[in-house]
């Protein structure tokens, strides 16, 4: 095996929590840096949660209740969880998770609760674009022209792939309605077999008509385009296709 200079043993928490010290150190560091980030934002602002409030009976009772709930959560997780971290276990779709992933997930949650739009999640949206570019390189696509985003799981990725394919397939038909001169001489068969690159190039030349094109494509809720073709999957398909 080629020596990459990376020891995989240093990237996992380990079946017996062998890397517990590292994980805890990084977990605390991530939180402390986040806490300091909050303090540094408009440092002249007054504190809202006062010491007198924290000493009140209601505050203390609420904190204690929160602690009880978290302890109960931990207990139920320990009792019912699958031992996917152990080499004794080999089962369906479960495996040990890399520590950088676990720690990164925790750290990102502190700063960004919703990666829905760039204006609300600038750091993670930029990282998402970087991941998309890396995946383009991995799969042999041009990272400049390519695009992607991170979704929550494989099933959603399948649905989104079909959604994109349907919408792209319908765009040449929309172009024929909105700017027919761009596809002059093409019948429906030719329109339905236009390449993705050709379709996108036509759209980019008429970005000012983009909203109108979308309204005439499969993206429009009221539009029915019954002749977009068939989606073919093998019998070994993932269950999400059902």
C-alpha positions as CSV (number, residue, x, y, z in Angstrom):
1,X,0.0,0.0,0.0
2,X,1.3,3.5,-0.9
3,X,2.5,5.5,2.1
4,X,0.4,8.7,2.2
5,X,1.8,9.9,5.5
6,X,-1.6,9.5,7.1
7,X,-2.2,7.1,10.0
8,X,-5.9,6.1,10.0
9,X,-5.6,5.1,13.7
10,X,-5.3,8.8,14.5
11,X,-8.6,9.6,12.8
12,X,-11.0,7.4,14.7
13,X,-12.2,7.6,18.3
14,X,-11.5,3.9,18.5
15,X,-13.5,0.9,19.7
16,X,-12.3,1.5,23.3
17,X,-12.2,5.3,23.0
18,X,-8.4,5.1,22.6
19,X,-8.3,8.6,21.2
20,X,-10.6,10.0,23.9
21,X,-8.1,12.6,25.1
22,X,-7.6,14.1,21.6
23,X,-11.4,14.1,20.9
24,X,-12.2,15.8,24.2
25,X,-9.4,18.4,23.8
26,X,-10.6,19.4,20.4
27,X,-14.3,19.4,21.4
28,X,-13.5,21.8,24.3
29,X,-11.3,24.0,22.1
30,X,-14.0,24.3,19.4
31,X,-16.5,25.3,22.0
32,X,-14.2,27.7,23.8
33,X,-13.3,29.5,20.5
34,X,-17.0,29.8,19.7
35,X,-17.8,31.2,23.2
36,X,-15.0,33.7,22.8
37,X,-16.3,34.7,19.3
38,X,-19.7,35.5,20.9
39,X,-18.0,37.6,23.6
40,X,-15.9,39.5,21.0
41,X,-18.9,40.5,18.9
42,X,-19.9,44.0,20.0
43,X,-18.0,43.7,23.3
44,X,-19.6,46.9,24.6
45,X,-23.1,45.2,24.6
46,X,-24.4,44.4,28.1
47,X,-24.9,40.8,29.2
48,X,-28.5,39.7,29.0
49,X,-28.4,36.7,31.2
50,X,-27.5,38.3,34.6
51,X,-26.0,36.5,37.6
52,X,-29.1,37.4,39.6
53,X,-31.2,35.6,37.0
54,X,-28.9,32.6,37.0
55,X,-29.3,32.4,40.8
56,X,-33.1,32.5,40.7
57,X,-35.1,29.4,41.7
58,X,-36.7,29.1,38.3
59,X,-33.4,29.3,36.4
60,X,-31.8,26.7,38.6
61,X,-34.8,24.3,38.3
62,X,-34.8,24.7,34.5
63,X,-31.0,24.0,34.3
64,X,-31.5,20.9,36.6
65,X,-34.3,19.7,34.4
66,X,-32.2,20.1,31.3
67,X,-29.4,18.1,32.9
68,X,-31.9,15.3,33.8
69,X,-33.2,15.2,30.3
70,X,-29.7,15.0,28.8
71,X,-28.7,12.2,31.2
72,X,-31.8,10.3,30.3
73,X,-31.0,10.8,26.6
74,X,-27.5,9.5,27.1
75,X,-28.8,6.5,29.0
76,X,-31.3,5.6,26.3
77,X,-28.7,6.0,23.6
78,X,-26.3,3.8,25.4
79,X,-28.9,1.1,26.0
80,X,-30.4,1.0,22.6
81,X,-27.6,1.9,20.2
82,X,-26.0,-0.5,17.7
83,X,-22.4,-1.2,18.5
84,X,-21.2,-0.1,15.1
85,X,-17.9,1.1,16.5
86,X,-16.8,-2.4,17.5
87,X,-14.9,-4.8,15.3
88,X,-17.2,-7.5,16.6
89,X,-20.1,-5.8,14.7
90,X,-20.6,-6.0,10.9
91,X,-24.0,-4.9,9.7
92,X,-26.1,-2.8,7.3
93,X,-25.0,0.8,6.6
94,X,-23.2,1.3,9.9
95,X,-19.5,2.0,10.4
96,X,-17.2,4.1,12.5
97,X,-17.2,7.8,11.8
98,X,-14.0,9.9,11.4
99,X,-13.3,12.2,14.3
100,X,-12.7,15.2,12.0
101,X,-16.3,14.6,10.7
102,X,-17.8,14.4,14.2
103,X,-15.9,17.4,15.5
104,X,-16.5,19.4,12.4
105,X,-20.2,18.7,12.7
106,X,-20.3,19.9,16.3
107,X,-18.2,23.0,15.4
108,X,-20.3,24.0,12.4
109,X,-23.6,23.6,14.4
110,X,-22.5,26.3,16.8
111,X,-22.0,28.9,14.0
112,X,-24.6,27.9,11.4
113,X,-28.1,26.4,12.0
114,X,-29.3,26.6,8.4
115,X,-27.2,26.3,5.3
116,X,-30.2,27.3,3.1
117,X,-28.8,30.5,1.6
118,X,-25.4,32.3,1.3
119,X,-26.5,35.4,3.2
120,X,-27.3,33.3,6.3
121,X,-24.4,30.9,6.1
122,X,-21.4,32.5,4.4
123,X,-18.6,30.4,5.8
124,X,-20.3,27.0,5.3
125,X,-21.7,27.9,1.9
126,X,-18.1,28.7,0.7
127,X,-17.0,25.4,2.1
128,X,-19.8,23.6,0.4
129,X,-18.7,25.1,-2.9
130,X,-15.2,23.9,-2.2
131,X,-16.4,20.4,-1.6
132,X,-18.4,20.5,-4.8
133,X,-15.3,21.5,-6.7
134,X,-13.3,18.7,-5.1
135,X,-16.0,16.2,-6.1
136,X,-15.9,17.5,-9.7
137,X,-12.2,16.9,-9.8
138,X,-12.6,13.4,-8.3
139,X,-15.2,12.5,-11.0
140,X,-13.4,14.1,-13.9
141,X,-15.6,17.2,-14.3
142,X,-14.4,20.7,-14.8
143,X,-14.6,22.3,-11.3
144,X,-15.1,25.8,-12.9
145,X,-18.2,24.8,-14.8
146,X,-19.3,22.1,-12.3
147,X,-21.6,22.7,-9.3
148,X,-22.9,20.8,-6.4
149,X,-24.2,21.0,-2.9
150,X,-24.3,18.8,0.2
151,X,-27.6,17.2,1.0
152,X,-28.6,15.2,4.1
153,X,-28.4,11.6,2.7
154,X,-28.3,9.3,-0.3
155,X,-32.1,9.1,-0.7
156,X,-32.4,12.8,-1.0
157,X,-29.5,12.9,-3.4
158,X,-31.4,10.4,-5.6
159,X,-34.5,12.5,-5.5
160,X,-32.6,15.7,-6.3
161,X,-30.7,14.0,-9.2
162,X,-34.1,13.1,-10.7
163,X,-35.5,16.6,-10.0
164,X,-32.5,18.2,-11.8
165,X,-32.7,15.8,-14.7
166,X,-36.5,16.4,-15.1
167,X,-36.1,20.2,-15.0
168,X,-33.1,20.2,-17.4
169,X,-34.9,17.9,-19.8
170,X,-37.9,20.3,-19.9
171,X,-35.9,23.4,-20.6
172,X,-35.5,23.0,-24.4
173,X,-39.3,22.7,-24.6
174,X,-39.5,26.0,-22.6
175,X,-36.9,27.6,-24.8
176,X,-39.1,26.7,-27.9
177,X,-42.0,28.5,-26.3
178,X,-40.1,31.6,-25.0
179,X,-37.4,32.2,-27.6
180,X,-38.2,29.8,-30.4
181,X,-35.5,31.3,-32.7
182,X,-32.8,29.7,-30.5
183,X,-34.0,26.2,-31.4
184,X,-35.4,26.8,-34.8
185,X,-35.6,23.7,-37.0
186,X,-35.6,21.3,-34.0
187,X,-38.5,19.0,-33.5
188,X,-39.5,17.6,-30.1
189,X,-37.3,14.6,-30.5
190,X,-34.3,16.8,-31.2
191,X,-35.2,19.0,-28.3
192,X,-35.6,16.1,-25.9
193,X,-32.1,14.8,-26.9
194,X,-30.2,18.1,-26.5
195,X,-27.2,17.7,-24.2
196,X,-27.1,19.4,-20.9
197,X,-24.1,21.5,-22.0
198,X,-26.0,22.7,-25.1
199,X,-29.1,23.5,-23.0
200,X,-27.2,25.4,-20.4
201,X,-25.3,27.4,-23.0
202,X,-28.6,28.5,-24.6
203,X,-29.9,29.6,-21.2
204,X,-26.8,31.5,-20.3
205,X,-27.1,33.5,-23.5
206,X,-30.5,34.6,-22.4
207,X,-30.3,35.0,-18.6
208,X,-32.7,38.0,-18.7
209,X,-35.4,35.5,-19.7
210,X,-34.5,33.0,-17.0
211,X,-37.6,33.6,-14.9
212,X,-39.9,33.2,-17.9
213,X,-38.1,30.0,-18.9
214,X,-38.5,28.5,-15.5
215,X,-42.2,29.3,-15.6
216,X,-42.5,27.3,-18.8
217,X,-40.4,24.4,-17.5
218,X,-41.2,21.4,-15.2
219,X,-40.3,23.7,-12.3
220,X,-43.6,25.5,-12.7
221,X,-46.1,23.7,-10.4
222,X,-49.0,24.3,-12.8
223,X,-47.1,22.9,-15.9
224,X,-47.6,19.3,-17.0
225,X,-45.0,18.0,-19.4
226,X,-45.9,14.3,-19.9
227,X,-43.4,13.5,-22.6
228,X,-40.1,13.9,-20.7
229,X,-39.2,10.2,-21.1
230,X,-38.6,7.4,-18.6
231,X,-36.3,7.0,-15.7
232,X,-34.7,3.6,-15.8
233,X,-33.2,1.9,-12.7
234,X,-32.0,-1.7,-12.3
235,X,-33.6,-4.3,-10.1
236,X,-30.6,-3.8,-7.7
237,X,-31.8,-0.3,-7.1
238,X,-31.8,1.5,-3.8
239,X,-35.1,1.3,-1.9
240,X,-35.5,5.1,-2.2
241,X,-36.5,4.6,-5.9
242,X,-39.7,2.9,-4.8
